[in-house]
Amino acid sequence: MAQYKLSINGKSLSVDVDPNTPMLWVLRDHLDLVGTKFGCGIAQCGACTIHMNGTAVRSCQLPVSAAIDAQITTIEGISENGDHPVQKAWLEHDVPQCGYCQAGQIMSAVALLKENPSPSDEDIDNAMNGNICRCGTYTRIKAAIKTAAKTA
Amino acid sequence: MTLVDKKLNRRSFLKVSTLAGGGMMLSFSWLAGCKPTPEEVLTMPKEWFELNSYIKIGENGAVTLFNPNPEFGSNVKTSLPMILADELDVEWKNVFVEQADFYPERFDRQFTGGSQGIRSGWMPLRTAGATARQLIVNAAAQTWNVPAEEISTNAGFVEHQTSGKRASYGEMASLAGTLEAPDPETVKLKDISDFKIIGNSKKNVDGTKIVTGKPMFGIDHKVEGMKYAAIVQPPAFGMQLKSFDKSSVTSMPGIQDAFEVKIFKDDYGRNFFDTTTFPTIIAIVGNSTWEVMQAKKNLKAEWEEAPDSTFPMAGRGGQNMDIKVPGGLENSETHKVKMAEYISKPGNVLRKDGDPEGAFKKAAKVLERTYTAPFLAHNTMEPMNCFADVKGDKAVIYGPTQAPELIRQTIAASLGIPQENIQINLARMGGGFGRRAYSHHMTEAALISQKIQAPVKMVYTREDDMSAGVYRPTYSATYRAALDDNNNLLALHVKAGGIPESPIHANRFPAGAIDNYLAEGWQIESNITIGAFRAPRSNFIAGAEQSFLDELAEEMGKDPIEFRLELLKRAETNPVGENNDYDPKRYAGVLELVREKSNWSNVPAGISRGVSAYFCHNSYVAEVVDITIKDKQPVVENVYAAVDCGIVVNPDAAANMGEGAIVDGIGNAFYGEMAFENGAPTKRNFDTYRMIRHKEAPKKIEVHFVQNNEAPTGLGEPLFPPVFAALGNSLYKATGKRLYEQPFQPQLLEMENLKM
């Protein structure tokens, strides 16, 4: 066990955990930030997507020891009041069905639009291909990203 | 209606309220999870007045509506309250929606599955809304001293035109809450043409919570002093625990204990939804999810082959039967060989019309094709998990389940405490697809909590989840058609089975449309457990049947839609047999609508197009799939769906559900497959189990609903089964090759020269 000081959603937080503990479980079990979801544990489904210094990463494969000097952002931190253009577009298109994968989808979409403010269909396909939606809301996800691109 | 009567009866209601005040139901939380709908912020009233199990109104006119059914993504939490709100005659913006916990004294049929939520809730919820509205009217009549018949309602207000009196529901709620509920049988329901909310799309009431990452799933739950648990199950079907070394994990950091969990007591008569692959597992308990997952990898356990066994099951009629579980380690290759043997073996006759044997004897030509599909894993995005807190003879369970009523019986028997002492709170589910109708994960969590005497959250890894069984079965279907010299259809024969169940619905189309018809079923026993998977049986047989009809239409030189319409015309005007369980006119209606919406005869350049139609869960669906070939691989461009599910309560959400079912079908048709080697699932996570991804989804999906005033029928499942054949038929147009075996993708990769 070791003490780690982390910067999460602009706040400085401390945890006492094993160095190999993935950020996914640090967030969920130790910091009560449960918006980041467990799906596969092997970076294949995207449900656990967070931002490390603005880049989308799979938190199930990011050990806490590798996150100490980084700015970490989770779904809880992308806007103060749930009004990020991507969140608003998600609501406008009424994207979610079960909703479980959507935090990860949104985190991937926010990172995409930051890098590429007006992505083509192919850009969206490539950026979002690592996020599985078992309910099959892909066409709405794509439409919402296009709406967000227009309003961002 | 008798059930409604029971629940709305004022006296049974008061009894419940007393219970709620004195016992464990006190923790039933009225306000947990309240959220303004849509985005307008409602002011909380000072006091709520309960009008019935589903409805309470505040003095300020705010309304709380309870969604009785578990929500797994099919929109019941929004759509069911819409029905209540319309009959109650309030404005949607003044409505809070709350998820009801499992509370059988207050709610009927708290079950999500079989696409029956809206269909079976339709009349009870309309009646509940109308009854509460009548209570408000009666309160106004008493207050104003005028006849109730002279009072009208509109958008949360009561009015008496003659006297000019007007008041909000909030002003009448206090008195209304004390009045005797009117007889539900006599309460007047709205005319369908007067609906204001039903039929007008409303956003998901949990949308904001979802996009901001608020805790709402079972896996998100946490209480003070809670422990974490992981499970270890045998590595293969047909195996059981021999022994394990507890000390291999208990010295690891954060690990408290490891022990055997036996799910059922020996003499327990299981119910139909008690499917449990491994009745004995190992639980590891510790201080965090990561620590117990690490311990899982370290645990030293020995496994052995399980012998043939039997367990008692309570049949649906109350009679007990013994269910046999064969021993042995099964293989997919052996499964295929065994299933192929049935093509020439006789099956059990399920339906016979006319003289099919005679017709086949005199046929000029016989078309025979066999279709197969593998086992499928549900793979809900949220793995199985559950929170449980068992203290003495009381238990609180919070987690994902489609069927709380059934699992409560099981948990009670396994814990040895009375059912009424078990409180099941319903978490939003991260997907269900049938899998969570089998909720043994709740029993496991409860037993772990009972053993450690502390609250616990148990979480499956993805590998646990994917290899725990309850799969969609593997199936095979052989279709034969007898044709005369002029290519007239003389007879149709279907023989279909699977491991371990047959997919046949013997009285569905094309039964009823063909003079000489024979349907046979068979099954092969197995120790691989199966369960309901989105549109059980239909999800395979529709693909086989509709692929065969496509090939048959081609053989007969007919347009595939025209051919189906001719058969349906026959079933409508001069049906064969008496037990046909579909309405040929509504069936034809969706084919005609999809023909129009897809502009069927004008296929755009470069597009290959296939059609399919199916009836299940009381609804009719026809679908057209358009594909192109790019880089020698198919790309799904457009999907057009025409749906007759009666009145559509929440149209945009219904379209979303339909789009999802289509994506799900395309994914499973191309890639879905679970296989076995020596009893072990060959795929345990998403690196090997291929799921449809963003890139592979159709570019465009249109879902069109037939406009009518029929009572609502199923929606979550019916759009799924037809996709398989619509896709297969379009692939045939593109490649010149018929595909008989799912999944399609491995065969497409082998095709070097696609036709286009």
Interface residues (C-beta under 8 A of the other chain):
Chain A: M1 V17 D18 T21 P22 W25 R28 D29 H30 D32 L33 V34 G35 T36 K37 F38 G39 C40 G41 I42 Q44 C45 A47 T74 I75 E76 S79 G82 Q87 W90 L91 D94 V95 P96 Q97 C98 G99 Y100 C101 Q102 A103 I106 D121 I124 D125 N126 M128 N129 G130 N131 I132 C133 R134 C135 G136 T137 Y138 T139 R140 I141 K142
Chain B: E39 F72 G73 S74 N75 S201 K203 N204 D206 G207 T208 I210 V211 T212 G213 K214 P215 M216 F217 I219 D220 K222 Y228 P253 S288 T289 W290 E291 M293 N379 T380 M381 E382 P383 R428 M429 G430 G431 G432 F433 V459 T461 R462 D652 A653 N656 M657 E659 G660 A661 I662 V663 D664 G667 N685 F686 D687 M691 I692 R693 H694 K695 A697 P698 K699 K700 I701
